[in-house]
Amino acid sequence: MMTKRERVFASIQRGNLDAIPWQFDLTFAVIEKLKAYFNTEDWGEALDDHIIRVGRKPFEDPTGNLPMELRRDEFGVIWRRDARDYQVGNWGELVDYPLKEPSLKNYQFPNGPILGSWDHVATIRNSYPDHFLVAGGFGLFEHGWAMCGFQDYLSYIAAEPDFVDELTERLADYSCALTRSLAGSGIDGIRFGDDWGFQDRLMIRPDTWRRIYKKHYRRIYEAARQAGLVVMIHCCGNITDLLPDLVELGVEVVHPLQPEAMDVEFCQREYGKDLTFWGGLGSQSTLPLGTPDDVKREVRDRLELFHDGGYILAPAGAAPADTPAENIAAIVEVARAQLAG
């Protein structure tokens, strides 16, 4: 029988595969439900999760003068995360940002990645020798709007393209340096997070994405390949129009393949030979609103569609706070049955 790490690689590479691998992104609220459901603190072991996600060392704010619910990152962006956020998910709120005008003239970029950003990876690899380790990559679009404010940033894309290009280039420099520092660390893949999509279309026109961002994504994805990493992206919403570009840029895995936003069968049929899709289970529909039997049917549909590989079974984004533990357990039940049968 394959190890979990071997199984993920085999699915991505379309090799000999004994089962489709599975993985769970979960909100904190769902994790607490699962601990109670399985009566264990080790919920990852209970779910037989194949993938361990690894974050970089957090930024330590030298000022230390923010309330507990606020956090400043190394770019000067301030986020809020408190009890209200955990009721709906793990996502905080942008509170303040450093670029009030479309100019970098008086802004000081970080000198580079935080020293020792990945020093903890060796310990995690030793703890999970048979799992596939995925580092969290540094994206461009989301960091751009976080530094400028969302609405202002979208207006800058239209009215201040030179500024957006300069900012994006600097962010790409940072991303490449952070990614290169992963070489030889024991990490298997890197998942760059950037949400470009609304539910029904892209936030910006495809030609604008190609003109401003594509060359910079090419650089950061190449840095990942040179570091020996599987290139993965996370992007919520409908990004069907960009799938050919992602193939061209050498992306290997696309997450989360939201069935409420994208046609799962179309994506598999048209792009399944080039891209591995990670996700596909309805986090806005079946998981929070369906019964365990509904979940099992959806899981079986996905396993049948992707039976030759090119798939990692998972919720399409973090299972939201109102997802019953029984529905997550139903995913595991069907996924494990592959190995028995």
N, C-alpha and C positions, 0 to 999 in steps of 0.2 A: 504494500500500500504506500502511496506517495505521502510525503510530508506535506504540510499545509503550504510551505514555501514552494516546493516543487509543483504543487497543484496550481498555484497562481501563475507561476512562470509557464507551465504547460498550456494553460488556457490562453494566456497572452500570445504565446508563440504558436498556437494551434498544434501542439505536439500530442503525443499519446496521453490521454486524459482519463483518469478513473472516475472523476466526478467534477461538476462545476463547483468552483470555490465560492464561499459566501463570506459576507462581512457586514458589520452594523455600525453606522453612524447613529448615535442616539443622543437625545437631549437629556440633561441631568434628571429631569422629572421621570423619564422613562427608565433610566438606570436605577433609580430608587425603587420603582415598581418591580423591576426584574430582580433586584436583590431580595425583596420580600417574596416574590413568586418562587424563586429557586432556593430561597433560604441560604444565600451565600453572598459574601462580599465580592467574590471572584466571578462577576457576571460574564466577563469575557470568556472564561473557561467554560462556563455553563452554556454559552452560545456556540462554542467551538469556532470562534472567530478566527479567520485565516490571516487577517491583516492587523498589524499593530501600527497605529499612526504615531509619529514622533514629532513633537514640536521643538522649536529652537529655544534656547535659553531666553527667558523673558527679560525685557528691558527693565532696569531698576532706575526709577526716576530720582535723580540726584537732589531735586528740590524737596521731595517728601512732604509737600504742603497741600496735597489734595485730600478731600474726604475719601473714606474707605470705598465708596461705590464708584469712584472715578479713577481712571487710569490714563496716564500719559505715555505714549509710545516714543520711540527714538526720533520720530519725525516731528514731534511736537503736537500730535493729534491727541485730543482728549476724548475718551469714551466713557459712557456710563453703563454700568451693569449692576442691577440690584434685584430684589425679590420680584418686582413687577415683570422683569424680563424673563425670569425663570418660569413664570406661569405660561408663557407662550413659546419659549424656546431658550436657546443660549445666546441670543443675539442682542448685543447692547445698542446704545444710541450714540450717534455722533453729537458731542457737546460743543467742541471748539476745534478750530483748525488754524494753521499758521499762515496760509497764503490768502490774505484778504483781497489782494489784487493780482492780476495775471502777470506776475513778475517774480523772478528768482533773485533779483538784485541784492536784497538785504537778507536773504535766507541762507543759513548755513546748513548744508546737508551733513548727515552723519559721515564720519571719516571712513566708515566701512562697517561690516557686520560686527555685532557684539563679540568681543574676545571670548573664545570658548563656547561659541553658539551651539556646537554639537558635541561637546565633551562627554555628555551623558549617553551618547549613542552606544558606546562599547558596553556599558552596563546593561542597556536594554537588549542588545544583541545576545549577550551572555544569558540573559533571563529567558529569551525567546529564540533559541537557535533554530527552531523549525518553522517559524512564522515569517511571513513576508513583511518587511519593514518599509513604511512609506513616510518620508519626511514631508512636512508642510512647506511648500514652495512660496516664493514671494512674487505676487502678481503685479500688474501695472495699472489697469483701469481702476480697480477699487482703491488702490493707494492714491491714485491721482485725485479722485473725487473726495477722498477723505482729507486730503491736504488743502482742498479748495472749497469744500462744501459741495454737496451733490448738484444742486441747481446751478450754482455759478460755474461748476466744472463743465456741465453740459453746454452752457452758453459759450464757454471758452472754446470748446471743440469747434463750434460754428464760427465764432468771431475772432478767436485768438489762436489759430492753429500753430503758429510758430512757438508760442509759449507752451502749448500742450506737447508739442514735439520735443522741446527742450526738457520739460519736466519728465516726460516718458523716457527719454534717453538716460537721464540721471537715475531714474528708478530702475531701469534695465541694468545699468552699471552695478547698482547695489545688488540686484537680484542675481546677476552672474557671479559676483564675488561670493555671495552667500552660498550659492549652489556649488561653486568650485571647491569650497571648503568641505564639502561632503565626500569628496573623492577618497576612497579607501576606508571609509568610516564603518562599513557594514550595512549601510542603508541599501535597499534594493531599488526603490523607486521614489520619485518626487512628484507630489501633486500640487500644481500651481493653481491657486484659487483666484478666480476673477469672474464675477457674474456679469455677463454682457446681455442677458436676455430678460425681456418681459415674458409674460405667460404665452403670448401669441406671436412675438416678433422680437427682433433685436432692439436694444435701447438706442443704438445708432445705426445709420445705414451701413450695409455691408461694404460699400465702396469707401466710406469714411474709415471704417475699421481697417480696411486693407491699406489705405493711404497713410494713416497715422500710426497704427499699432503693429502691423504685420511684421515689418522689418525688425522691430524690437523683440517680438515674440520669437522670431527666428533665432536671434542671438541667445535668448535665455534657454530655449529648448536645446540649442546646440551645446551650450555650457553643461547642461544636464547629461547629454549623451557622452560628452567628453569625460565626464566624471563617472561614467559607467552605470548611469541610472536609467531605469524605465521612465519615459516621459509621460506624465499623466496631467490632465487638467480637471478642475472642478468648475462647472459653469451652470448655474441654474437657468431655467427658462428655455425658450425655444431658440436654439442656435443651429437649426438645420441648415440655414444658408451658409454657415461657415464650416461645415464638416469637410467639404473638399479642401479648404484652406488648411485645416488642421492635419489632414492626410499629407498634404504637400510639405508642411512644416515638420513632419516627423513625429507628431503626437501619436502615442501608442494606445493610450487608455483615456476614455472620456467618461466623466462622472457628472451628474447622476442619472441622465436619461429619464427625465420626468414624463411618465405616460400621460399626464394631464396637459403637457405642453408640446410633446413631440410624438410622432408616430413610431412606436417601437418597432413594428414589423418593417416599415419602410427603412428605418435606420439600419436594421440588421441586413435587410436584402441589398441595399445600395452601398453600404459602407462596412458591413460586417467582415469583409475579407481584409480590410486595412486597419480598422479600429476595433479595439476591445471596449465594450460598453460595461460600465460598472454602475449598478443601480437597477432601475426599471420597475421597482415595486412602488405603488402609489402612496406616497407620503401625504398627499392632500386628499386622498380618497379611500382606497381599500384599507390601509393600515389603521387610520384613526376611526373610520366609519363602518368598516365591514366586520363580518363575523370571522372567527377562525377558519371556517370552511371557505369563506370568500377569499381569505388570504391564501389558503392552500391551493385553490384553483388558480389564482394568479401566479403563484410560485411555479406550479406545474406547467402553466402556459409558457413562462419564461424559460424554464429548463428544456422544454421541447423545442422552442424556437432557436435556442443557442446550444443545442445538444453537441455540436462539434467544437465548442469552445468559443473564444473571443468574448467571454462574458465573466463577470463577477457578480453573483447574485447579492442584491442589497436593497435596502430602502432607497428611494430616489431623494436623497438628502436625509438629514437627521430626522428620525422618526419623531413626530411632534409630541408635545407633552400629554395630549389626550389619547395617545395610542395605548390600548389595553396590553398588559403583559402577555395575555393569552395569544394575541395576534403575533407578537414577536416569537413566542414559543412555537407557533404553528409554522413559521418560516423554517426554524431549525429542524422541526420534525420531518418536513418534506425534504429538506436539504440533506439531512443525515441518511434518509432512506435510499439515496443514490448509492451510498457505500455498501448498504446491505443487499441491494438488488443488482 
